[in-house]
């Protein structure tokens, strides 16, 4: 399916795209870990490593790149040969634009295949045209096609030809779009290999503007790079240290903005510092240091939206400590009153008190139309022996136009529990999902979403 790292990349072509939904914090957590796992999708572990939406940042990066690139491409042509790779490092005392030709080599990037996409999506009329601009692909949730289009522009294998190797804004914008889209289509292992081409982003002579002293790599890409390189090199401790380095830089910028009375700049860097705190907790979880992650989260302040209390409660549930999770709800969550109700409902499920949990979810559903609430209601009904009622709720969510990975996976599991002839039911579900309108949240799904 892909070339091993270090081998020449195959010629890219516009494949049919596919994505895996990346919803709010709870959408991947329909059930706590202390409940039976038959309805929990394979990524139901606590996921605290993405507080920022990579889709939004990817769309912004693509928009910036699109301002400098004509909006149309033809199908892939052979990548132009590059005779040599120029070092971005300038000689001492010499001020010149840095050359990033080493990031434009086609062999860095892996080909993507549509073979794990259900036939209903591959044959759909909603598939994007080969000439669709990158910004349009992102807006319609065609993340696989967007990942391929970004590589076309980076390697010069599209109709627009080669890009300027000194245009750092465009290069890093396209690279971020590529890596973010790979994570959104569940191809994080490929992203972890491709990000190695960046090497050390702390290299001042390579990545820092000699005139202004500003880092040339966008903040979003620097944060994403930390986790991907940790995965690529198999060293999770590397991520913790790198996040702390970024946090030190954020604090310095907060101090500078305060000294200059730049309120907007100060708030921006405070938000980034807060997000880095969540990222550190996620890195500790990937190291299986759950106790350390819990201690770290206890030192972080809630910003009044209830997200921090919810993150802490989920971690305690992951550790099997429902009482500590309830304590997080009782300490108050500011304006996020729904967060408190969600925590208490999840705690009831962790204690196998599905009757109480069901009543809490019903109360939440009267005040919010969040998909996660409906999914958890269906799960509670299943464990109460009312599987047909739970199935009706989940099918109703699909009929309303919702199609997250958690919803589709749990509904497919219910089909398996209802009948041995569940494959036909799953295939019909793929057709229903493929008939939905495209959206920025992602349209295409994979076979794994339907347990095919």
N, C-alpha and C positions, 0 to 999 in steps of 0.2 A: 504493500500500500504506500510505502514511502521509502525514500532512500535513507540508508543509515547515515548518521552525521559524518561529514567530511567527504562524502562522495558527491560527484557532480549531480546537480538537480535535474530532474526530467523536465521536459518542455511543458510548461503550464498551459492549461486550457480552461475555459470557463465551465466548471462543473456545476451541477445543480447544488444549491446551497441547503444547508440544514443547520438548525440551531437547537440549543437546549435552553429552556427558559431559565432566566436568572431573576427571580422575583424578589420580593421583600425578604427580610431576614428569616421569617417563619415559614416561608413557602417550602423550604426543603426540610421542614421538621414537622410533619403531620403528626408524629408520635414521639414521645420521649423514649430514651433507650431502655427504660425499665419495662416497657410494654412489649408484648410479642412482636416479632420483627417481620411477620409475613406481609405486612402492608407498608413497610418502610422501604423507600427506594434506596439503592446502594449508597447514596450520598447523604443519608439522613443524619450523619454525624454533625456535631455543632460546627457551623461554618461562619467564622467571624473574620475571615481574611479579606472581605471585599466590602468595606463600608461605603466606598464610592462606586457609582455606577459606571462600569467601563464602557457601556454603550454610549452614554452621553459624551464622555470625553473622546471616544472614537469618532463620533459624528462631528464634534467640533474640530478635531484634527483633520478629518476628511474635508470639511468645509474650507479650512484654511488652505489645504493643498489644492482644492478645486479652483480657488481663485487664481491660481497660477498655471492651471492646466486646462486645455480645451476639454469639453465634457464628453467626447465620444471616443471610443476605441473600437477597433475591429478585433476579430478573433486572434488568438495568439500567433505571433510570428516567432521565428527562431531568435533567441536572445543574441544581441550583438556581441561579438568577441571583444574581450577587454584585454589589451596587450599587457598591462601591468597594473599594479595597485599602488597608488600614491599614499604615502604616509601623511596624516593630518598634522604632524608635528612640524612646526616651523623652526628655523635655525635661531640661535640666540641673537636677540636684537632685531630680528626681522618680523615685521607685522604683515601678515597676509592671511587670506581666508583659509580656513582649515578644510582639508580635502577628506571626504568620507567615502571614497571609492570602495573601500574595503567592505562597506555595508551594501553595495550594489551588485555583488557577485551572485549569479543565479544559483550556484551550487549550495548556497546557504539555506535556501528555502525548499521545503518539501512539497511534492504534489499532493493534492487533496482529491479524494475519490467520493462519488455519490452512492457507492454500493451499499452503504449502511442507511440509506434514505428509503422509506417505504415507497412502493411503486406509485401509490396515489399522489404523492408529492412530486415524484420525478416526472410524471406524465401530466401534471397540472398546467393549465393555461396561465397560471399565476407565476410561473417561472420567469425570471428576469431575462431580458434580451442581452446578447453579448455586448451591445453598445451602451447599456445603461451606465450612467455616471456613478461614481463611488458614493456620493452623498445620497443619491436615490436608493441605492442598494441598502445602505444603513437605515434610511428612513422606513423602508419596507420590511426590515428584519431579515434580509437575505445575507446573513453573516458569512456563510461559506463563500458565496460569490464575491462578497466584499473583501474577504481575505485574499482571494485569488487576484482580484483587481488591484489591490494594493501592491502585490508582488509584481504584477505586470508593469506598473509604473516605476517601481523601485529598480527593476532590472532592465528597463527599457525594451521589454519584449512586446509592448503594445503598439498601437498605431502612432502614439505620440513620440516614440523614440526615447533616447536616453535623456535623463535629467541631469541638471548641473550638480556635480559631486560636491560643490561647496555650498549648496542651498540646504543648510542644516534644518531650517524650519520645515521645509517640505519633506525631507528625508525622514526626520524623526516623527513627523506627523503620520506619514504613511506606515512607518515601522510600528508605531503604537497601534494604529488601526489594525494592522496585520495580527499582532500579538493578542490584542483584546478580542478580536473576532475568533481567533483560535480557542481562547478560553471559553467563549460563549457557545461554541459548537462542540464542546467537550473534547477538544484536541489539545489540552494543556501539555501533554508530553511532547508534542511537536513544538509548541511554543517554547518549552524549556530547553529544547535543543537549539532552536534558531536564535534565541536570545544570547547564546554564548558568543555570537559574533561581536557583541558590544564590548566584551571583555570587561575591563575595570572602568566604571563610570566615574570613579574618583581620580582618574588620571587627569591632572590639571592641564598638562600640555596638549592633551587630545580633546578634552570636552569643555574647557573653560575659555571664554572669549578673552584674549589677551588685552584688548582695549578697555572693555567695560568690567571685566572680572566676573561677569555673569555666566552661569552654567548654561550651555547650549542645549542640553537635553530637557524637554518639558518635564515638569514635576510628576505628572501622571505616569509617564514612561519610567521615570526613575523609581517610583514606588512599585510599579508592576515588575520591573526588572529584578528587584530584590527577591521576591518570592519565586519567580521563574528560574533565576540562577541558582537559588538554593535547591530547587527541585532538580534542575539539570545536573548539578554537581553532587547531588545527594548529601548535602550538608545543611540541615535545618538551622544549626547554630549560627551559620553564616548570615541567615536572614535576621536573627535577633540583633546581632551586632550592627548590621547595615541599617536597620530601622532606627537604632539608637543614634547612628551617625546623622541620619536625616532629621531626627528629632532635635539634635544639637543645632543643626543649621536652621531649623524652624524657630527655635528659641532666639537665636541670634537675629533673625529677621523680625521677630516680634519686638525685640528691643530696639532695633533700628527704626521700625515704623513708629514706635511710641515716641522715640526721641524726635522724629520729624513730624509728629502729630498727624500721622497718616492713619486715620481710624479704619478706613476700608482695608488697607494693607494689613493692619494689625489683626483684624477679624479674620481675614483670609488665612493668615499663617496660624492663628489659633485653631481654626477649623482643621487645618492640615495636621497640626500637632495632635489634636484629639483623634483624628482618624488613624494616625500612626500608633496611638495607644492601643486601638482595637487590632491593628495589624500585628503588633507584638504578641497580643493574647492569642491570635490565630497561629502565629509561628510556634508558640509554646505548646499549643494543642497538637500541632503536627509533629512535635518532638515527643508527644505522649506525656508531657509534663503538665497534667491537668491541675494538680495542686498549685504549681507555680503560676499557671494561667489564672486560676481563681484569686490567688493573692494579688497578682498584678491588676486584675480588674477592680479589686477592692480599693485600689489607690486612685482610680480614675473618677473624675467628677461627672455627674449627670448634667446634661445641658438643658434639662427641663422638658425634653420631648419623650421621655420614658424609654429611649432606645438603650441607654446604658443599663438601666435596671432590668430590662428584658434580656440583654446579652448576659448579664451576670446570672439571672435566673436560669437561663438555658444551660449555662455551663454547670451550675449546681445540679440540674436535672441530669446532665450528662454524667456527672459523678455519682448519681443515685441518691442525692441528698435533697429530698423534696422539702424538708423543713427549712433549710437555708434558702431555697428558692422562694418559699412563701415569705420569708423575712424580707427578701428584696422587694416584694410587692407591698408589704406593710410599711416600708420606710418612706413610701410616697414616690410618685413618678411625675410630679409636676402636672403639666397639661396632658400627659399621655395616660388618661384614665383607662382607656381601652387596654393599655399594656398591662395594668394591674389585673384586669379580668382575664386576660389571656394567660398570664402566669398562673393564676389560681386554677383555671380550667386545665392547663397542662399538668399541674401538680396533682389534680384529681385523677387524671389519666395515668400518671406515674404510679399512683397508689391503687390502680385498678378499680377506682370508684367511678365507673362509667356512667352511672345514673346521674350523679352530681355534675360530672363533666358535661354530659349532654344538656342538662338544664342551663349551665353557664354558656355553652356555645349557642343555644337557642336564644338566650338573652342578648348575646353579642350580635347575632344575625339580625335582630330587630333594629339595631342601631347602625350596622355597617354591612356593606355588601362584599366584604373582603372574601376572596376565594378560599383563603386558608381556613376561615371559620367553617365554611360549608364542607370542606374536605375532612376536617376533624369531626364534624357532626356525623358524616358518613362512617368514619372509622369507629366512633363510639357505638353507633347502631350495629355495626358488624359484630363487635365484641359482646353486645347484648343479645345476639342471636336474631337480630332483625335485619338480615343482610339485604333483603329485597328493598326495604325502605332506604337503607344506605346507598344501594345502587341507584335508586331513583333520584336521590339528591345529587349524586355525582354526575349522572347523565343529564340532569337539569342544568348543572353548571356548564357542561359541554354545549348543550343546546343554547345557552345564553352567550356563547362565543368565547368561553374561557378554555385554555388548553395548556396549562403549565405542565411541566414534567411530573410534578407530584400528583396532580389530578389524574393525568392519563395513566400513570403507573399504578395508582391505587384502584382505578376503575378496571384496568386490565387484570389486576389481581382478583378483584371481585368476580370477573367473568370466569377466571380459572376455578374459583370456588363454587360457582353456580353450575357449571356444566363441563363435561370432558370435551365437548365440541366448541371450545372457546376460541380457536384460531380464527374461524369465520367472523366471530363477534369482534375480535381485535382488528381484523382487516376492514370491517365496516366502520370501526371507530377511526381508523386512519383516513378513510374517505370523508368522514364527517369533519375531521380536523383539517384536512387538505382543502375542503370547501370553504373554510373560514377566510375572511378578508385578511390581507397582509397588515402587519402593524410593526411599529418600532420595537416592540417587545420580543419579536421573533415569530416567524411563521412556520418554517419547516421544522420537522421533527426527525428523530432517528428511530431505528427499529427498537432500540433499547427502551424508548419511552413507552412503547406498547408491549414490551416483553415478548417481542417476536424473535 
